[in-house]
């Protein structure tokens, strides 16, 4: 019988090594797996985290393994390339840091053994990802096992797969499960016993055959129906030799039908089932990507609490443990490979191998409904023939491997809707940040209306949208201030626009959690992307978390926003309450300000701000409390102080009725004096339509609109895009000139 031996404990680790060790190096550091060497330097900013080759070594006495005919080393995640050595002999190389892979070690095993694994996350133009807004943590960051099997066994060699595939088909009130297995070194006279059990462990169908493909009936099938009823069956197959079981595999599966309709959105088991949810990165503060089961479970609990029905698992294959949780909790999943940001003609084979591994290893998960081909891959243009051919190859291959699921892409915002790239997959989603990276929030819904009108037969969704928030606060939130209040406002507006368009096949907030992006330098805390609804350490749910909970969750609650924003200077302050209850009453020091109803689940109160006040929001039997305090001077602890900034927005002189660096390019350029000022100062520097800008983008109408939505300060701070480097003195001089230009009367 198959035995799986966990191989995580006590590995020797070093960054300082250049050759295969001949003996276990006692002067290396000792680590347990999962492990990454970038848990700290990959999250602290500076884009200087260690990227190179590190070594792991571990000894093994073969007598400590169960007796078996054949042995395999299984690595569930080695980022991003790795070489395996056993007793000095090179056994395998693997490219791709997010999938399971195995190497047979039978012939190289001796009585005393030394395993050495060289793992490399250095830049490599043949392996994805290389350009992306997240940290590429290096390490053996998932489980390592030794699998012990008989000579005849279920396949362990092909693409790290489970050796079994289950394809259920619904037939009225019944179902049929087509089960296929793959065998290695099977012999005459051996047979296979197929069994399907229900969630309670009761056998519902069984057969014994010599064929590696069978169809078993499931009478009165219990459907897998997302969050409402994530019912799972188990298919198990035993390999019999002379009546004895010599190997076995199993896979849980769910019976469901689904359709992605361009007019009605996602349909599950014949019912409209809106996919409204989040994207997820797999890392954590101080831990990196070396997650334990309890970390995955906490993530799933938080995603369920907010009320999501879908998760986009970005931008790579995630841990099998998390896919299992998605099956169990009824999440509808978008699974994808890290073919991201920058197409590399030298890495086509890697996109193919990573896609094969993704599909083969995850075929049985009922939670997965789409395979993602790429993310924002057209950043340097959408008409590259090699890029298009690469996508057609992937698209055709996936359809051949899996005839039950469609393909999709996450297109970068400036990608034209007439692009041939858009026509390749079965369904499409776009990453839009109007209201954060330029533009304003009102642009989001109309953009999707335009696409839907142009392509009524292509299902369209929103694969990314979001904005950043840290522990900064204000009563007058504006785009780019990184306050919790602006993030809450942004998501209120996006919820109202996206959730009221039922034909959007799926919407995914970017992101559920803050995550490591060591190259980032913004928001006052470098090394992270702070677009999460929850902080990197999972300790604090931002107000926007509760905005989604108000729309998506059936769990009754009431939440007072801006709890961390206590000191306020205004005499009357706005207080926001989120709740999924129909009516909310707000009390100030025990005195009611009245009740309010809101079909949008967002309740706004004008609150007198005198002395110290205890606020109590009441919805039925539910209560939530916060407090505010009247102060005469704004509390500077609430104001973002950008690290490495030449000039912060609060240092800018503003004159009532006149422009400043804190106004948007679009507003300033709407005046003749504003046009003349910028024409004289930036005529040659500011990009124009057709110009190439940061990341290889070509300026088009969408990009120009986005630029117009940036404040002058924010735009000049994005030096890579506009090609400018301005000193503090130059910026203050420009601000003084803007202070002399009157804003038009509205």
N, C-alpha and C positions, 0 to 999 in steps of 0.2 A: 504493500500500500504506500501511497505517496505520503511523504512527511516533509513539512516545511520547518526549517530551523532558522530562527531569527539570528542574524549575524551583526547586530548593532553595537554590542558592548566592547569597549576598550580597544579602540584603534589608536595607533600612533599617528601623529599628524605633524606636518611641517610645511612651511613655505620655502625653506632653504634646502633644496635638494635638486640634483641634476641627473641622477642615475638610479637604476633599480637597486634597492638595498639587498645585500647578500644575507643579512640577518636582521632580526627585529631591532630597530634603532631605539635603544633605551633612552637616548638623549632628546628624542622628539617629545612633543606634548601629547598627553593622553586625552582623548575625546570619546564620547559616546555619540552614536548616530541617532537621529538626524543631526547634521552639523553643517554650518556655513562659516566661511572665514570672513564674511562681509556683514555680520550682524550689527557691527558698530560703524565701521567706516563706510558702509553702503547707505547710511541714513543721516550722516552729519553734514552733508553739503560739501561743496568744493569739487565735485566730480573727480575725486582722487582716490576712490576706493581701489583696493588691490585687485588687479585683473592679470592673471597669469596662471602658471601651473603650480599646483600644490599636490602633496603626496599623502596618502593614507596607507598604513601597513598593519597587518594583523596576523598572528600565528594561529595555527590550528593543528591539533592532534586528530588524525583521522579516526582514532578510536572513540572520539567524542561524538562522531556522527552515527546515525542509525545505519545499519547494514543495508546496502542498496546496490543495484547494478550500475546506476548512472547518477551523476551529481551535476547540478547546475547552480551557478552563482547568479542571483537575480538582483539587479540594481533598479530601484523604482524611481530614482531621480539623481542624476549626476550632471551638474551644470558647468559648462555646456558641452564639452567634449571630454572623453575619458578613454584611458587605456588600462586594461587589466593584465597583470602579470601574476603568475603562480610559480613559485620556486625558480624565479628568474626568467621564466619563459613567457613571451608575449602571447596572450590568448585572444584578445579582441580589442577593437577600437569602435567607439560609437560617437556619432555627432547628433546633438539634440538633447537639451538639458531637462526636458519636462515629461519624458515618457519612460515606461518600463522597458528594460532590455535584459537579455540573459546570455550567458556564455557557458558552454559545457566545460566542466573541469575534470571529468572522470579520468582521462588518460594522464593528466598532469599531477594528480593527487599522489602524494607519498605518505609515509607514516607521519612525519613531521613536515608541516607546510607553512610557507610564508606567502601571504597574499599582499600584493602591492597594487594600488590604484592611483594613477596619475590623472588628476582632474584639472581641466583648463578652461577658464572663462575669459581668456584674452581675446582681443579683437581678431576676427577671422572672417574673411570675405566669402567663405563657403558655407557658413552655418548661421542660421537665424536664431534669435534677433541680434542685430548689431546697432541699430538706431531706434531708440524708443524712449518714451518718457517714464521709465522705471529702472530700478537698479537690477543688474544681471548678477544676482548673488551666485558666487561659486561654492561648490561643495558637494558632498554626499548628503543631500538634505532630506532624503526620504529613506525608507527602510531598505536594508540589504538583507537578503535571505539566501540560504542554501536549500535547494529543492532536491529531495532524494526520491528516486523513482526506480521502477523495475526496467528491464531491458525494453519490453513493450510498454508504451505509455502514451498518454495523450500529449499532443505536440507542445513543446516548449520552445521551439526554435523560430517560429514565424512571427516577426514583428512584436514580440513580447506579449502575444495574445493569450487568452485563457484556454484555447483549444476547443472551444464550444461556442456555437452561435445559435440563438433562438429567435425565430421570426414568427410571432403570433399573427393570426388573421381572424377577424371577427366574422361570424356567420350567423346573423340574427341574434338569438339569445345564447348561442354557443360560440366556441372558438376552436381553432386548430393551431397547434404549435409545431412548426417545422423546426426540427432540431438537427444540426449538423455538427459532427466532431471530426477532428483530425488526429490520426494515429501515427506514431513512429515505431518502426520495427514490429509491426503486428505479425502474427503467425497464423497458420492454418489451424482451424479448430477453436480459435478464440471467438468470443461473442461479446455483445454489448447489451447491457440492461438499462433501458431508458425509463425514468420515473418523473412524473410531475406531481408535486405536492402543493397544496394551497397554503395560505398564510398560517393556518392552524396546524400544519404538518400532516394533514390527511392526504393519503394518496388519491389522486383524482384520475390518473391514467398511467398505464405501465405497459411496456413491451420489451421483448428480448429479440434481438436480430443480429445478423452479421453485417448489415449495411451501416455505413456511417451517416446515413441520412434517413430519418423517419418522420412521420407526421402523427402526432397524438392529439386526440380530441379532448376538449375541456367542456363538458356539459354545463349549462346554466352558468356561463362565465361571469365572474365578478370583475368589472372593469376597473382599471387604474384611471382615476379621475382627478388628477392634480391634487391641490391642497384639500379638496373636499373629501377625497377617498383614495389615498395612494396605495391601493391593494396590490400585493406582490405574490406571484407564484415562484416556485423554484423548480428548475429542471436539473436533474442529476443523472449522470451517465457513469456506469461502472464497466470496467474492462474485466471480463471473466476469462480465466484459463483453467480448464478442467473443473469448472464450478467455483473456483476461488477468485475473489476480487483482488486484482493485482494493481489496479489504478482507478482513480475516480476524479471527475470534475463536476462542477455544478455552477449554475448561474441563476440569479434571480431575474425575473422579467415581469413586465406588466402588459396586460391586454388593453389596448386602446386604439381608437382611430383619431386622426387629426387632419385638419386641412387648414391651409393659410389662404384666405380669401381676400382678394384685393378690395372688396367692398365691405366685408363684414369682419375682417381681422381674423384672429385665431379661433378655430372651431375644434373643440375637444369632444369626442364621442357624440357628435351631432349637435352640441350646444355651443353657443357663443361663449367664449372663455377669454376675456381680455388679459393679455400678457402685459402686466405693469410691474416693473421691478427694478433691479439694480445690476451693476457690474461688480465683480469682485476680483481683487488681487490677493495673492496668497501669503503676503508677508505681514510681519508684526514688529512693533517697536522693540528693539533690543534682542530680537529673536531671528529676524530676517525671514527666510523662507523655510527654516528648519522647524516646521510645525509638528505638534503632537496631536493625537486624537481629540483631546479636550479643547484645543484651539479651534479645530474645525467645527466641533459641536457648538462652541460658543458663537462662532460666526453664523452658523445656521440658525441658532436660537434667535439671534438679533434680526436676521433677515426675515424669519417667520414673524417675529413680533411686529415689525413694521407693516406686515400684511402682504408682502410680495407674492406674486404668482410665478415669477420668472427670474432667472439669473443669467447674465452673460458672463461666462467664465473666461475672463480675459487674462492675458493675450496668448495663452498657451494651454497645454494639457495640464489639468489639475490632478491632485491626488485621488486615487481610486476611492479612498475613504470618503472624500467629499462627494464624489459622484454617487456613492452608495447612500449617503445622507439625503441627496437630492431625490433619489428614488423613494426613499422612506418617507420624506416629508412632502412629496408631491410637487416639487419645483419643476417647472418647464425650463429646459436648459438649452442655451446656445454654446456649443463647444467649438473651439477654434485652435489653429496653430499660430506660432509667432512669426508669420509672414507679414511683416509690419514695417511701415514708415518709408523704407527705402528698398526698392527692388534691386537685387544684385544678380546680374546675369550669370555670375559664377556659382550661384547657390541654388539653381533649379532642382538638382537632385536632392538637396536637403529639404526643400518644400515637399517633394514627393514622398520621401521616407518619413518625415514627420506626420504627413497627412495619413499615410498608410497605418502608422502606429496608432494615431488618434482613433481612426475608424475601427481597426481590428480590436484594439483593447477596450473600446467603449461601446461596441455594437449592441450589447445586451441591455444597456441602461434605458428603461422606458422614459426617463426624464428628458433625455436628449431628443430634440426634434429638428435641429438644423446643424449642419456642419459649416463652420465659418472658414472661408478660403483665405481671407486676408483682412488687414486693418490699415486704413489710411495709406495704402501702398502707393497711391498716385501722387504723393507729395512732390515728386519731381516731374509730374506730368502723367496724363492718363492715356497717351497715345503711343507709348513705347511698344513696338511690335513684339519684343521679347517678353515684356510684362503681360501683354494680352495673351500670347501663346502659352505662357506659364499658367495663367488662370484657366484657359480652356483645357489644358492637360489635366490640371487638378479637378476641374469640374467634371470632366468626362470620367476620370478615374473614380471619383467618389460615387457617381451614379452607377458605375459598374459594380463597385464594392457593396453599395447599399442602395437598394431600389426602393426603400421605404421612407427615406428622409430627403428633403430638399437641401440645396446649398444656399449660402448667403454671403454677403460681404458687409463690412463697415466702411463706407466711403467717407473720405475726408470732405469737410464742408465745401471747399472751393471746387470740388470735382464737378464738371458740368453735367447736367441731367441728360444731355444728349450724348454723353460719352459712350463709346463702344464697350468700355469696361462695365458699365451699368447693365448691359444686356446679357452678360455671361451667366451669372447665377440665377437661381429660381426666384429668390426674393432679395430685397435690397433694404439696407438701413443706412442712415447718414449720421455722422457725428457733427452736431451743431452746437455752437456756444454763443449764439447771439445774445447779448446782454452780459457777457463776460469778456470774451475776446472780441471786443468791438460790437458794433450794432447795438440793438437794444432788445429787450425781452419780447416785444411785440412782433418781432420779425419771424419768430419760430413757427407759429401756426400757419401764417400765410405762405411760408416757404413750402410746407408740406402740402398745402392746398394746391399750390402751383404744380408740384410734382404729380400729385394725384390727378389733376386735370390733364396734364400732358401724357401721363402713362397710366390710364385707368385700369389696365390689366396687369400691372406690376405691383405686387404687395410692397408697401413702403412702411418702414418703421424708423425709430430714432434710437440709434445704438449707443450714443453718448450725448449727454448734456449735463452741465453742472457749473458750479463756481466755488471758489475757495473761501473758507472761513476759519479763522483762528479765534483766540480769546481777545478779540478787539470789538469795541462796541460804540454805537452812535445812535442818536435819535433822528439823524438825517442820512440814512444809508445811500451810498452812491456806488456805481459800478467801479470795481477796482480797489475798494477800501478794505477788503478782506475781513469785514465785520460779520459777526454771526447774524446781524440784522439784515444785511444785504443778501446774504445767502438765503435766509428765510423768505425775503421778498421775492428773490429770483425764482425759488422753487414754487412759491404760491402761484406766480404768473405762469410758469411752465406747466404745472399741474392743470390749471384751468384751460390752457391751450391744448395740451396733448391728450388729456384724459377725456375731453369732450369730442374727440375725433375717433369714433369707434373703428374706423377703417385702418387706423395705424396698427399694423400686425403685432408690433411689440415696441415697448419703450423701456430703456435701461438708463437709470441715473448713473452718471460717472461722478462719484463712485460710492459704494456702500461704506468703505473705510478709507481713511487717509492711508497713504502708502509711501514706501521709500522711492525717491527719485533723486539720487545724489547730486545730479547736475543742477537741480533747481535752486534758485536764489531769489526767493520772493516771499512776501507775506510776513516777514520778520522772523521766520524759522526756516533755515536752509535745509536742503536735503530731503524734503518731503513734498508730495502733492497733497494739498489740504482740501480737496473737493469732497472728501468723505462726509456722509451723514453721521458718522461715528469717528471718534479720534483714533489715531494709529494704535494706541494701547487698549482700545475698546472700553475705556473707562467712562467716556462722556458721550452722551447722545446729543448732538446739536439740535437746535430748534427745528431745523428742516426735517430731521428724522420724524418728528411728531406731525409735521405737515402731511407727510405721506401716510403715516399711521391713521390720521383722521380720515383720509380718503379710502384706504385699503383694508384696514383691520376691522373686524367685528368685535374685538375686545373693547368694552366700554372704557373710556378714559377722558380725562381733561388735563390740559397742559398749559401752564403759564409760560410765555416766552421771555427771553432776556433775563433769566434769573441771575446771570453773572454781571448784569449791567445795573448796579445799585445806585451809584451817585449820578444825579441828573440835574442839569442846570435850569431847564425850562420850568415855567410855572404850571403848565398843563402838559402832560406827557402821554404819548400814545402807548397803550398796552395791548398786546395781541395774545389771544387765547386760541389754542387748537383743540378741537374735540370732535368725535364722531357722534356726539349727541345732538339733538335738534335745537337745544336751547342752553345758553350759558348765562349765569348771573355773576357779576363781579362785585365784591365787597372791598371797601377800603377802610381799614381799622374798624371792621364790623358793620359799616354803613353801606347799604346797597346803592350801586350806581345804576341799577336796573338790569333787566334781562334783554338778551339779544338772540335772534334766530339768524342762522346763516346756512343756506343750502350748499355753500361752498366750504363749510366746516372751518372757516377762518372768522374769528370774532374780534372786532376792534373796539376799544374803549378809550375815551379821553379822560384821563385821571388827573385831578388836582394834585400837584406835587408840593406838599407843605410838610416841613419837618421830616419825621420818619413815618413811613406808612407800611402796614402789612396788607398785602393784596391776597385775596382769596377768591379763586374761581370755583364756582359750584355748578355742576350739571347733574341734576337728580341727586343721587347719594354720593356722587364723586366730588372730590375736592383736590385743589392744588394750591400751594402757597408760595409767595415770593415777597420781596420787600424792595422798596425804593427809598431814597433819601435825597432831600433838596440840598444842593450845594451851590455856591456862588461861582466857582471856577471849575471848568471841566477837568475831570480826573485824568491826568496824562497816562495813567496805567492802562486806560482803555484805548489809547491811540496807537495805531501801528507805527512802529519805527523800523523801517526797512534796513536790513543789514546791507552794508556796502553801497547804499544809495547815495548819489550825489546830493539829492534834494528830496525831502519828504513832502507830501502834499500839504501837510499842516503848517509847513514853513512858508507857504506861498501867500503873499498879500492879495486879498480879494477886495475889490471896490464894488459896492452895491450898484447893480445895473450895468456893470462893465465885465469884460471877459478877463480870464486868467488862464494859467497853465492847467487849471483843473476843469476847464471846459472842453467839450469835444471838438475834434477837428471839423465835423460836419456843421456844427452850430457856428463856429468861427468863420468857416469858408462860405457860409450863407450870406455873409456881409461883404460888401465891396472892399472895405478897409482891411478886413481879415484876409481876403484873397491877395490883396496887394502886399500885405506884410509877409505872407508866406511865400509869395512869388519872388520877393526880393531876397529872402533869406534862404529858402530851401528849394528853389526852382530846379536845381541840378541834383539835389540829394534825395528828395522824396520820390518814391517809385510811382510809375505811371502804368496804365493798362498795357500788358504785354511784357513788362520788365520782369526779370527773375529776381526773387527776393529770398529771404531766409528759408533754409531747408530745400531750396530748389523750386519753391512755389513760383508759378507764373501768375502775375497780377491779372485778375479778371474782375468782372463786375461785382461778384460776390465778395472778393477780397477787398475791393475798393470800398464797398459798403461797410465791411467790418472795420477797416481802418478809420472810416469816418466816425465810428462810434467810440473810438479811443479818446481819452483826454490827451492833450498835447504832452503833458508830463509822462503819461504812461507810454505813449508812442515813442517819445525820444528816449525813454528808458530801454526800449526794445532795440538795442543798437544793431543787432544782427539784421533786423528787418529793414530799418530805414537808412542804414549806412552812416549814421551820425554819432559823434561822441562830443557831448556838450559838457562844459564845466559848470559848476554851481553859479559862477558869476555870469556866464552866458545865459543860463536858464533864468536867473533873476532879471537880467536885462530884457530878455524876451517877455517875461511876465509884466514888467513895467510898461512895455509897449502895448501889450494886450489890455492892461488896465485902462488905457486911454481910448479903447474902442467900445462904444456903447452897444449893449445887446439890443436887438430889435424888439419893439413892443409886441407882445403876444395878445 
